[in-house]
């Protein structure tokens, strides 16, 4: 049972509707969802007695067992003044598969809690459990699956095919809550720079939100709207209605840290959009950061040129039009027969890097096939030179870039 962070699913209501579990490998999402749920479950009139938190972070097995029994004691204690209360076993770190969790002391305590859950909690008592590491083979987890409302938040695996689509859904959902709209190219860059990490996504969206807000409010009421972010009157005017701020590529580049992976992506993007000056600058920056020239060639330049060539061939051979978004091209690829895509390079897991091809397809029509083939030959020549000669590495890479983007 693996549920995505983008749109977490909740197991249907069970016989015991006053037990809730929030687990998963995405620590930031688990903590956020559990905190929101705890706030929602505690009645407004319950006061300080409405929520009892048991710290689930234990240093050793005996301490972990003590925390479980504290939760049991809290569940068996009736609420004050006949009201309701929530017992939250928070951030439990003994439900996984480590030495502490496997100890007989902890397992015995969890069996006691499991028996209590099976027999039913008292009226007005609600149990909430949150944890980031859970061994799904254990009987306690199976009891939670059976008896509780379960939410699972697992981190996206950026090495697995299709992670970009899931990460895009997360970004779009959170941007919508902040009333931010991304330009298409800005969204692609943001997704790749943040890598599906929900904590980083949230942090970077907050920075962008503050930046856009500061630009909006820097315009005086009644004055002209900001050129790139706003339209209409300012919000402090009684009749004002602000347009949703747009996040551009320039804003993402300015605010989101450019990691090594980000620079490599930017180099590939510069090659795709035929920005010769930017491409040469990024090659120089990577070399100055200590990246090996052969690594730059194999990680950024060759994959970009190859994807452009493969995407162009697919579009010409199968009548696929230039896509307006990567997902449009991916959908078109999925409709092709297996024989039509059997020649495409594969990832380690055997899947096609469809997202990379889809991005290339948006720019492939700007290149002549002969120019792409010539650039691939230049890559082979550069590979040989980097391995067998003492020629300047920046000069070798510059030759490849110029052969692809330079004028004939």
LUMKE-289377 format. One line per 2 residues: number of its first residue (from 1); for each residue x, y, z of C-alpha. Coordinates in nm, 4 decimals, always signed. Example, Ala and Ser with C-alpha at 12.3 -4.5 7.8 and 13.67 -1.06 7.14 Angstrom:
LUMKE-289377
1) +1.2300 -0.4500 +0.7800  +1.3670 -0.1060 +0.7140 .
end
This chain:
LUMKE-289377
1) +0.0000 +0.0000 +0.0000  +0.2042 +0.2974 -0.1260 .
3) +0.0366 +0.6340 -0.1335  +0.1793 +0.9395 -0.3056 .
5) +0.2737 +1.2594 -0.1276  +0.1045 +1.4643 -0.3986 .
7) -0.2433 +1.3288 -0.3368  -0.2383 +1.1105 -0.0226 .
9) -0.5188 +0.8596 -0.0055  -0.6980 +0.7697 +0.3141 .
11) -0.8189 +0.4203 +0.3858  -1.1953 +0.3920 +0.4078 .
13) -1.3517 +0.4363 +0.7500  -1.3281 +0.1291 +0.9701 .
15) -1.5255 -0.0072 +1.2609  -1.3109 +0.2058 +1.4924 .
17) -1.3329 +0.5556 +1.3547  -1.1487 +0.7230 +1.6458 .
19) -0.8013 +0.5915 +1.5586  -0.5806 +0.7733 +1.3078 .
21) -0.2366 +0.6894 +1.1715  -0.0017 +0.9102 +0.9690 .
23) +0.3174 +0.7402 +0.8473  +0.5675 +0.7471 +0.5610 .
25) +0.9249 +0.8178 +0.4600  +0.8525 +1.1831 +0.3803 .
27) +0.9249 +1.3259 +0.7246  +0.8158 +1.6815 +0.6451 .
29) +0.4803 +1.5703 +0.5059  +0.4141 +1.3282 +0.7918 .
31) +0.4777 +1.5994 +1.0518  +0.2658 +1.8546 +0.8654 .
33) -0.0281 +1.6191 +0.8092  -0.0219 +1.4851 +1.1660 .
35) -0.0133 +1.8355 +1.3157  -0.3048 +1.9468 +1.0990 .
37) -0.5012 +1.6341 +1.1890  -0.4363 +1.6787 +1.5630 .
39) -0.5629 +2.0353 +1.5448  -0.8713 +1.9204 +1.3578 .
41) -0.9502 +1.6345 +1.6002  -0.9298 +1.8389 +1.9211 .
43) -1.2640 +2.0102 +1.9939  -1.2523 +2.3880 +2.0230 .
45) -1.3997 +2.3809 +2.3729  -1.1642 +2.1113 +2.5043 .
47) -0.9007 +2.3589 +2.6243  -0.5616 +2.2395 +2.7494 .
49) -0.7021 +1.9004 +2.8434  -0.8131 +1.8188 +2.4875 .
51) -0.4738 +1.6989 +2.3609  -0.2231 +1.4761 +2.5389 .
53) +0.1040 +1.4330 +2.3493  +0.3310 +1.1349 +2.4126 .
55) +0.6801 +1.1973 +2.2706  +0.7542 +0.8945 +2.0527 .
57) +1.1244 +0.9686 +2.0033  +1.3054 +0.7107 +2.2183 .
59) +1.6792 +0.6534 +2.2626  +1.6600 +0.2838 +2.3513 .
61) +1.4192 -0.0072 +2.3762  +1.3226 +0.0404 +2.7429 .
63) +1.2411 +0.4053 +2.6815  +1.0372 +0.3147 +2.3730 .
65) +0.8353 +0.0580 +2.5679  +0.7745 +0.3170 +2.8398 .
67) +0.6403 +0.5620 +2.5798  +0.3980 +0.3000 +2.4474 .
69) +0.2708 +0.2209 +2.7966  +0.2323 +0.5937 +2.8663 .
71) +0.0080 +0.6096 +2.5598  -0.1920 +0.3112 +2.6867 .
73) -0.2358 +0.4750 +3.0284  -0.3477 +0.7999 +2.8643 .
75) -0.6019 +0.6128 +2.6504  -0.7448 +0.4391 +2.9573 .
77) -0.7803 +0.7659 +3.1498  -1.1210 +0.9243 +3.0943 .
79) -1.1334 +1.2839 +2.9677  -1.1762 +1.5597 +3.2246 .
81) -1.5225 +1.7057 +3.2829  -1.6797 +1.4448 +3.0575 .
83) -1.5419 +1.6042 +2.7407  -1.3303 +1.4424 +2.4691 .
85) -0.9555 +1.4161 +2.4307  -0.6937 +1.3145 +2.1750 .
87) -0.3867 +1.1075 +2.2667  -0.1083 +1.1658 +2.0154 .
89) +0.1856 +0.9228 +2.0075  +0.4037 +1.1663 +1.8174 .
91) +0.7002 +1.0903 +1.5873  +0.7377 +0.7311 +1.7059 .
93) +1.0816 +0.5999 +1.6047  +1.0378 +0.2400 +1.7187 .
95) +0.7959 +0.1063 +1.4550  +1.0605 +0.0386 +1.1905 .
97) +1.3100 -0.2439 +1.1466  +1.6048 -0.1486 +1.3685 .
99) +1.7453 -0.3089 +1.6847  +1.5260 -0.0980 +1.9120 .
101) +1.2070 -0.1812 +1.7219  +1.2873 -0.5538 +1.7060 .
103) +1.3451 -0.5886 +2.0787  +1.1042 -0.8106 +2.2710 .
105) +1.0424 -0.5287 +2.5206  +0.9062 -0.2977 +2.2525 .
107) +0.7133 -0.5697 +2.0729  +0.5480 -0.6745 +2.3978 .
109) +0.4389 -0.3158 +2.4668  +0.3043 -0.2791 +2.1125 .
111) +0.1063 -0.6019 +2.1546  -0.0613 -0.4473 +2.4613 .
113) -0.1479 -0.1352 +2.2611  -0.2704 -0.3524 +1.9744 .
115) -0.5013 -0.5483 +2.2112  -0.6421 -0.2200 +2.3418 .
117) -0.7075 -0.0976 +1.9866  -0.8758 -0.4269 +1.8964 .
119) -1.1006 -0.4161 +2.2021  -1.1974 -0.0552 +2.1335 .
121) -1.1200 +0.2775 +2.2987  -1.3471 +0.4483 +2.5481 .
123) -1.6067 +0.7042 +2.4490  -1.4624 +1.0446 +2.3762 .
125) -1.1038 +0.9157 +2.3419  -0.9172 +0.9395 +2.0108 .
127) -0.5742 +0.7941 +1.9279  -0.3377 +0.9533 +1.6758 .
129) -0.0073 +0.7856 +1.5841  +0.2604 +0.9439 +1.3618 .
131) +0.5879 +0.7850 +1.2505  +0.8318 +0.8088 +0.9604 .
133) +0.9754 +0.4565 +0.9659  +0.7319 +0.1665 +0.9801 .
135) +0.7895 -0.2048 +0.9269  +0.4799 -0.3033 +0.7327 .
137) +0.5409 -0.6731 +0.8035  +0.4728 -0.6341 +1.1768 .
139) +0.1392 -0.7320 +1.3263  +0.1050 -0.3884 +1.4908 .
141) +0.1104 -0.2128 +1.1526  -0.1450 -0.4628 +1.0200 .
143) -0.3690 -0.3775 +1.3153  -0.3390 -0.0076 +1.2271 .
145) -0.4262 -0.0809 +0.8644  -0.7322 -0.2725 +0.9776 .
147) -0.8544 -0.0466 +1.2581  -0.7400 +0.3084 +1.1841 .
149) -0.7815 +0.5819 +0.9273  -0.4436 +0.5539 +0.7593 .
151) -0.2493 +0.8121 +0.5603  +0.0870 +0.7233 +0.4036 .
153) +0.3290 +0.9875 +0.2751  +0.6327 +0.8386 +0.0995 .
155) +0.9104 +1.0472 -0.0513  +0.9378 +1.0573 -0.4273 .
157) +1.2232 +0.8563 -0.5731  +1.3908 +1.0844 -0.8287 .
159) +1.5655 +0.7806 -0.9744  +1.2361 +0.6183 -1.0672 .
161) +1.0578 +0.6813 -1.3953  +0.7703 +0.9265 -1.3754 .
163) +0.8855 +1.1103 -1.0627  +0.8731 +1.4418 -1.2494 .
165) +0.4990 +1.4119 -1.3089  +0.4312 +1.3374 -0.9414 .
167) +0.6588 +1.6223 -0.8301  +0.4830 +1.8584 -1.0714 .
169) +0.1475 +1.7721 -0.9126  +0.2885 +1.8502 -0.5676 .
171) +0.4307 +2.1847 -0.6812  +0.1125 +2.2873 -0.8614 .
173) -0.1051 +2.1937 -0.5632  +0.1029 +2.3915 -0.3154 .
175) +0.1483 +2.6848 -0.5513  -0.2290 +2.7040 -0.5928 .
177) -0.2741 +2.7329 -0.2152  -0.0363 +3.0290 -0.2219 .
179) -0.2139 +3.1709 -0.5278  +0.0984 +3.1425 -0.7425 .
181) +0.1004 +3.0485 -1.1101  +0.4109 +2.9163 -1.2850 .
183) +0.5070 +2.9767 -1.6428  +0.5536 +2.6388 -1.8094 .
185) +0.9330 +2.6610 -1.8400  +0.9603 +2.7982 -1.4858 .
187) +0.7632 +2.5006 -1.3523  +0.9924 +2.2523 -1.5290 .
189) +1.3017 +2.4232 -1.3872  +1.1552 +2.4452 -1.0357 .
191) +1.0630 +2.0739 -1.0344  +1.4088 +1.9653 -1.1457 .
193) +1.5895 +2.1955 -0.9023  +1.3847 +2.0809 -0.6022 .
195) +1.3892 +1.7129 -0.7039  +1.0520 +1.6235 -0.5519 .
197) +1.1696 +1.6997 -0.1958  +0.8553 +1.8339 -0.0272 .
199) +1.0487 +2.0229 +0.2412  +1.2590 +2.2026 -0.0198 .
201) +0.9521 +2.2615 -0.2382  +0.7735 +2.4277 +0.0528 .
203) +1.0773 +2.6373 +0.1484  +1.1397 +2.7589 -0.2056 .
205) +0.7704 +2.8339 -0.2660  +0.7662 +3.0425 +0.0512 .
207) +1.0646 +3.2443 -0.0749  +0.8992 +3.2957 -0.4132 .
209) +0.5703 +3.3907 -0.2475  +0.7415 +3.6532 -0.0305 .
211) +0.9340 +3.7851 -0.3301  +0.6203 +3.8194 -0.5439 .
213) +0.4286 +3.9773 -0.2557  +0.7009 +4.2344 -0.2000 .
215) +0.6924 +4.3284 -0.5678  +0.3135 +4.3559 -0.5587 .
217) +0.3072 +4.5829 -0.2526  +0.5910 +4.8000 -0.3796 .
219) +0.3365 +4.9527 -0.6197  +0.1374 +5.2365 -0.4648 .
221) -0.2439 +5.2071 -0.4558  -0.3885 +5.3657 -0.7645 .
223) -0.0527 +5.3525 -0.9407  +0.0428 +5.1415 -1.2406 .
225) +0.0491 +4.7634 -1.1888  +0.3775 +4.5746 -1.1712 .
227) +0.4853 +4.4799 -1.5219  +0.5442 +4.1116 -1.4742 .
229) +0.3487 +4.0061 -1.1684  +0.0259 +4.1999 -1.1227 .
231) -0.2602 +4.3602 -1.3037  -0.5438 +4.5843 -1.1949 .
233) -0.5818 +4.7656 -0.8635  -0.3954 +4.6923 -0.5462 .
235) -0.5541 +4.4761 -0.2725  -0.5786 +4.7664 -0.0238 .
237) -0.8349 +4.9302 -0.2510  -1.1903 +4.8304 -0.1473 .
239) -1.2810 +4.7183 -0.4980  -0.9427 +4.5754 -0.5869 .
241) -0.8941 +4.2232 -0.7098  -0.5333 +4.1158 -0.7611 .
243) -0.4338 +3.8939 -1.0495  -0.2497 +3.5753 -0.9508 .
245) +0.1288 +3.6449 -0.9497  +0.3146 +3.4621 -1.2267 .
247) +0.6404 +3.2869 -1.1511  +0.8866 +3.3206 -1.4373 .
249) +1.2087 +3.1363 -1.5191  +1.4014 +3.4461 -1.4128 .
251) +1.2413 +3.4378 -1.0663  +1.3192 +3.0664 -1.0227 .
253) +1.6791 +3.1171 -1.1330  +1.7208 +3.4102 -0.8966 .
255) +1.5708 +3.2508 -0.5846  +1.6131 +2.8724 -0.6047 .
257) +1.9684 +2.7525 -0.5299  +2.1468 +2.6225 -0.8379 .
259) +2.2925 +2.2865 -0.7428  +2.5236 +2.0782 -0.9606 .
261) +2.2191 +1.9018 -1.1019  +2.0617 +2.2412 -1.1606 .
263) +2.3604 +2.3709 -1.3566  +2.3658 +2.0555 -1.5687 .
265) +1.9944 +2.0938 -1.6382  +2.0451 +2.4616 -1.7254 .
267) +2.3240 +2.3669 -1.9681  +2.0975 +2.1149 -2.1389 .
269) +1.8207 +2.3733 -2.1526  +2.0542 +2.6364 -2.2985 .
271) +2.1544 +2.3921 -2.5726  +1.7897 +2.3120 -2.6453 .
273) +1.6844 +2.6763 -2.6790  +2.0017 +2.7558 -2.8801 .
275) +2.1457 +3.0068 -2.6333  +2.5118 +2.9848 -2.7306 .
277) +2.6387 +3.2499 -2.4881  +2.4643 +3.0946 -2.1860 .
279) +2.5748 +2.7434 -2.2806  +2.9411 +2.8443 -2.3006 .
281) +2.9146 +3.0322 -1.9701  +2.7645 +2.7268 -1.7967 .
283) +3.0372 +2.4977 -1.9351  +3.2952 +2.7362 -1.7905 .
285) +3.1133 +2.7504 -1.4556  +3.0978 +2.3718 -1.4244 .
287) +3.4681 +2.3429 -1.4998  +3.5458 +2.6136 -1.2440 .
289) +3.3392 +2.4214 -0.9863  +3.5687 +2.1228 -1.0366 .
291) +3.3479 +1.9146 -1.2643  +3.5351 +1.6872 -1.5035 .
293) +3.4980 +1.7746 -1.8718  +3.4169 +1.4126 -1.9564 .
295) +3.1409 +1.4155 -1.6942  +2.9913 +1.7347 -1.8412 .
297) +2.9983 +1.5784 -2.1870  +2.8349 +1.2534 -2.0752 .
299) +2.5862 +1.3979 -1.8231  +2.4623 +1.7090 -2.0044 .
301) +2.5747 +1.7569 -2.3619  +2.5359 +1.4094 -2.5119 .
303) +2.1965 +1.3354 -2.3453  +2.0587 +1.6695 -2.4677 .
305) +2.1700 +1.6222 -2.8283  +2.0615 +1.2565 -2.8284 .
307) +1.7170 +1.3435 -2.6900  +1.6715 +1.6184 -2.9491 .
309) +1.7610 +1.3742 -3.2272  +1.5412 +1.0933 -3.0931 .
311) +1.2463 +1.3254 -3.0278  +1.2727 +1.4774 -3.3749 .
313) +1.2821 +1.1313 -3.5313  +0.9741 +1.0171 -3.3335 .
315) +0.7838 +1.3294 -3.4345  +0.8707 +1.2907 -3.8033 .
317) +0.8167 +0.9154 -3.8205  +0.4848 +0.9096 -3.6353 .
319) +0.3358 +1.2484 -3.7135  +0.3576 +1.3848 -3.3592 .
321) +0.3150 +1.7607 -3.3465  +0.5267 +1.9888 -3.1341 .
323) +0.3849 +1.9482 -2.7814  +0.2739 +2.2444 -2.5727 .
325) +0.3762 +2.0618 -2.2550  +0.5974 +1.7603 -2.1732 .
327) +0.2978 +1.5555 -2.0620  +0.1328 +1.5990 -2.4012 .
329) +0.4313 +1.4347 -2.5702  +0.4459 +1.1587 -2.3073 .
331) +0.0795 +1.0799 -2.3782  +0.1564 +1.0627 -2.7512 .
333) +0.4512 +0.8282 -2.6843  +0.2328 +0.6008 -2.4730 .
335) +0.0025 +0.5517 -2.7707  +0.2854 +0.4292 -2.9937 .
337) +0.3358 +0.0539 -3.0499  +0.6159 -0.1124 -2.8553 .
339) +0.8223 -0.1614 -3.1717  +0.8282 +0.2149 -3.2334 .
341) +1.0040 +0.2876 -2.9037  +1.2169 -0.0242 -2.8546 .
343) +1.5301 +0.1614 -2.9730  +1.5036 +0.4361 -2.7097 .
345) +1.7657 +0.4379 -2.4317  +1.6568 +0.3073 -2.0950 .
347) +1.7164 +0.3979 -1.7322  +1.8646 +0.1559 -1.4801 .
349) +1.5169 +0.0308 -1.3948  +1.4479 -0.0469 -1.7622 .
351) +1.2046 +0.2412 -1.8179  +1.2340 +0.5107 -2.0855 .
353) +1.3337 +0.8609 -1.9795  +1.0109 +0.9947 -2.1279 .
355) +1.0275 +1.3284 -1.9491  +1.3698 +1.4117 -2.0962 .
357) +1.2483 +1.3252 -2.4448  +0.9326 +1.5289 -2.3896 .
359) +1.1297 +1.8409 -2.2963  +1.3499 +1.7905 -2.6037 .
361) +1.0414 +1.7530 -2.8238  +0.9409 +2.1093 -2.7423 .
363) +1.2567 +2.2380 -2.9142  +1.3464 +1.9641 -3.1645 .
365) +1.1735 +2.1373 -3.4557  +1.4275 +2.4203 -3.4298 .
367) +1.7127 +2.1875 -3.5308  +1.7960 +2.0251 -3.8615 .
369) +1.8528 +1.6515 -3.8417  +2.1889 +1.6810 -4.0178 .
371) +2.3051 +1.9367 -3.7603  +2.2124 +1.7036 -3.4731 .
373) +2.3903 +1.4087 -3.6360  +2.6970 +1.6250 -3.6904 .
375) +2.6875 +1.7299 -3.3247  +2.6696 +1.3661 -3.2117 .
377) +2.9795 +1.2909 -3.4202  +3.1463 +1.5908 -3.2570 .
379) +3.0625 +1.4414 -2.9156  +3.2333 +1.1148 -3.0116 .
381) +3.5383 +1.3066 -3.1297  +3.5416 +1.5105 -2.8083 .
383) +3.5189 +1.1946 -2.5991  +3.8294 +1.0537 -2.7698 .
385) +4.0216 +1.3815 -2.7324  +3.9381 +1.4138 -2.3625 .
387) +4.0675 +1.0620 -2.2947  +4.3719 +1.0488 -2.5248 .
389) +4.5053 +1.4047 -2.5585  +4.6223 +1.6953 -2.3432 .
391) +4.4166 +1.9566 -2.5281  +4.2402 +2.2256 -2.3234 .
393) +3.9160 +2.0725 -2.1952  +3.7125 +2.3918 -2.2188 .
395) +3.8213 +2.4293 -2.5805  +3.7121 +2.0722 -2.6609 .
397) +3.3675 +2.1236 -2.5094  +3.3355 +2.4637 -2.6764 .
399) +3.3884 +2.3003 -3.0147  +3.0964 +2.0641 -2.9539 .
401) +2.8647 +2.3436 -2.8390  +2.9561 +2.5634 -3.1352 .
403) +2.9014 +2.2776 -3.3817  +2.5487 +2.2385 -3.2456 .
405) +2.4538 +2.6051 -3.2022  +2.6996 +2.8068 -3.4090 .
407) +2.6052 +2.9420 -3.7482  +2.7108 +2.7437 -4.0527 .
end
